[in-house]
Amino acid sequence: MEFPKPTTLGEALFAKRTHPNAAPSTGGTEVMVALNLDRRRPSARLGLSRVPEPARCGPDRPHPRLGSA
């Protein structure tokens, strides 16, 4: 299984285009549970823990911003 680990949002988008069936994750628990239960067999995992945008939280006028990670 391939496991690209991009460090920028642009690299992450490129990796997803290159591996459209890749399972994105920031930790891996959800992907590993699915693998262990044989519910999902992605061709690749896309590690997003090094990409800063999903982890950003804080004020973003007029609403607060909560990153997906």
KOLDRENVEX-333862 format. One record per atom (N, C-alpha, C): x, y, z; residue in three letters. Coordinates in steps of 0.05 Angstrom, whole numbers, padded with zeros to 5 digits, always signed. Layout:
XYZala;...
//
This chain:
+00017-00023+00000met;+00000+00000+00000met;+00018+00025+00000met;+00012+00043-00018glu;+00027+00068-00019glu;+00018+00086+00004glu;+00035+00104+00013phe;+00029+00121+00036phe;+00042+00148+00032phe;+00031+00165+00013pro;+00042+00191+00009pro;+00038+00208+00034pro;+00058+00225+00041lys;+00056+00242+00065lys;+00063+00271+00056lys;+00044+00285+00044pro;+00049+00312+00035pro;+00053+00331+00058pro;+00066+00353+00053thr;+00071+00374+00073thr;+00057+00400+00067thr;+00045+00402+00044thr;+00030+00427+00037thr;+00003+00418+00026thr;-00015+00437+00026leu;-00042+00432+00015leu;-00040+00425-00015leu;-00023+00439-00030gly;-00020+00434-00058gly;-00010+00405-00063gly;+00010+00396-00047glu;+00020+00369-00050glu;-00002+00349-00043glu;-00019+00355-00023ala;-00041+00337-00015ala;-00061+00335-00038ala;-00068+00357-00050leu;-00087+00356-00072leu;-00076+00341-00096leu;-00050+00344-00102phe;-00037+00330-00123phe;-00037+00300-00117phe;-00031+00292-00092ala;-00030+00264-00084ala;-00058+00252-00087ala;-00079+00266-00080lys;-00106+00256-00083lys;-00114+00253-00112lys;-00105+00271-00129arg;-00110+00268-00158arg;-00095+00244-00169arg;-00070+00239-00159thr;-00054+00217-00168thr;-00065+00190-00158thr;-00076+00190-00133his;-00087+00166-00121his;-00116+00172-00112his;-00134+00172-00132pro;-00162+00180-00125pro;-00176+00162-00105pro;-00167+00137-00102asn;-00179+00119-00082asn;-00165+00119-00055asn;-00145+00137-00052ala;-00130+00138-00027ala;-00148+00147-00003ala;-00143+00135+00020ala;-00158+00141+00044ala;-00143+00163+00059ala;-00154+00188+00059pro;-00141+00209+00074pro;-00144+00205+00104pro;-00123+00212+00119ser;-00124+00210+00148ser;-00103+00228+00161ser;-00109+00237+00185thr;-00089+00252+00200thr;-00078+00235+00223thr;-00090+00213+00229gly;-00080+00196+00250gly;-00078+00167+00241gly;-00100+00157+00231gly;-00099+00130+00220gly;-00118+00110+00234gly;-00129+00117+00257thr;-00146+00098+00271thr;-00169+00090+00254thr;-00184+00109+00243glu;-00207+00102+00227glu;-00201+00084+00203glu;-00178+00089+00190val;-00170+00073+00167val;-00161+00045+00176val;-00146+00044+00198met;-00137+00017+00208met;-00160+00000+00218met;-00180+00012+00230val;-00204-00003+00239val;-00218-00014+00215val;-00222+00002+00194ala;-00235-00007+00170ala;-00219-00030+00156ala;-00193-00027+00156leu;-00176-00048+00145leu;-00178-00074+00161leu;-00177-00072+00188asn;-00178-00095+00205asn;-00205-00110+00203asn;-00227-00094+00199leu;-00253-00106+00197leu;-00260-00114+00168leu;-00241-00110+00150asp;-00244-00116+00122asp;-00267-00101+00109asp;-00272-00076+00118arg;-00293-00060+00107arg;-00283-00042+00084arg;-00257-00038+00084arg;-00246-00020+00063arg;-00217-00029+00057arg;-00211-00029+00031arg;-00184-00035+00022arg;-00174-00014+00003arg;-00166+00009+00013pro;-00157+00031-00005pro;-00130+00023-00018pro;-00126+00033-00041ser;-00101+00028-00055ser;-00078+00043-00043ser;-00084+00064-00028ala;-00063+00080-00015ala;-00076+00094+00009ala;-00059+00102+00028arg;-00067+00120+00050arg;-00054+00147+00045arg;-00068+00168+00050leu;-00058+00195+00046leu;-00055+00208+00073leu;-00030+00209+00083gly;-00025+00220+00110gly;-00025+00251+00109gly;-00044+00263+00123leu;-00047+00292+00123leu;-00037+00305+00149leu;-00024+00290+00166ser;-00015+00301+00192ser;+00006+00323+00189ser;+00020+00324+00167arg;+00041+00344+00162arg;+00031+00369+00148arg;+00006+00368+00139val;-00007+00391+00125val;-00019+00409+00146val;-00011+00434+00148pro;-00021+00451+00170pro;-00050+00460+00168pro;-00061+00463+00145glu;-00088+00474+00142glu;-00110+00459+00157glu;-00111+00432+00155pro;-00133+00418+00170pro;-00132+00421+00200pro;-00109+00428+00211ala;-00106+00430+00240ala;-00111+00459+00251ala;-00115+00478+00233arg;-00118+00506+00242arg;-00145+00511+00254arg;-00145+00524+00276cys;-00169+00533+00290cys;-00165+00561+00300cys;-00187+00576+00302gly;-00184+00603+00312gly;-00205+00621+00300gly;-00202+00647+00306pro;-00221+00666+00295pro;-00217+00670+00265pro;-00239+00670+00250asp;-00239+00675+00221asp;-00265+00691+00216asp;-00263+00717+00219arg;-00286+00734+00218arg;-00304+00729+00195arg;-00330+00727+00198pro;-00346+00732+00222pro;-00351+00707+00238pro;-00339+00684+00230his;-00344+00659+00244his;-00318+00646+00253his;-00319+00630+00274pro;-00294+00616+00282pro;-00288+00594+00262pro;-00262+00589+00259arg;-00253+00568+00240arg;-00245+00543+00256arg;-00256+00520+00250leu;-00248+00495+00262leu;-00238+00477+00240leu;-00212+00471+00241gly;-00200+00453+00221gly;-00212+00425+00223gly;-00211+00411+00201ser;-00222+00383+00200ser;-00206+00363+00216ser;-00181+00370+00223ala;-00165+00351+00238ala;-00166+00358+00267ala;
//
